[in-house]
Amino acid sequence: RSSDLVNKSRFDEKLAYLMKKYNDSPIRDLLTIPLYRNYFVEHNDQKFNSSVEFYKSFVFNQLENDKEKFDEAEKISKRMNTKSKINIEHLAKNLQKLCCQLFCKSELVFSKQNIMEYFQEDEYIYLIQSFLFHYTNDNDIRFISTFYFEYFTACFFELKSYSDIKKIFFINGRKDVNVRHLNIFMLFLNILDRKSKVY
């Protein structure tokens, strides 16, 4: 259809603009990944100066949007934000703990019971309605993309000691990175504060 061709042409134009915009930036590599690329196109008015900045915006912007919808359904306006049952900062910290638990068990499918170890009932309802999770039933819940699991896991390890990091991510006498955890380790390095002792 002609409308599809027009939309594709507009998308390609925006992508070409973004490739030029981030030409000398390490962020440019992220544009090749469809999950990220669509977000860049939708937010092409923004300029992300680092991958840390991009990842944070990518995750938390969507969480905030879902919070807005959740609050609206609860008849809580933006001006009544203090009455909201959802605190994104608190939520993120507990998502890190949940992801660490899953990481340690090598599991990607989890249950309502797993979630309720870290969240209240209202938070649980928010989460299963959010963009983050694919909900099949109370015993079959998973992240919509492994990226989100990897991101929150990497954030959890940000505050761990150097010896803990070596123990978790390295093998063969702690000389080689465990390939099974490479994605999380790379994300961990990308979001790690450059002033951190671990870095």
Beta strands, then each sheet from edge to edge (+ up, - down):
strand 1: 133-137
strand 2: 140-143
strand 3: 170-171
strand 4: 176-177
sheet 1: 1+ 2-
sheet 2: 3+ 4-
end
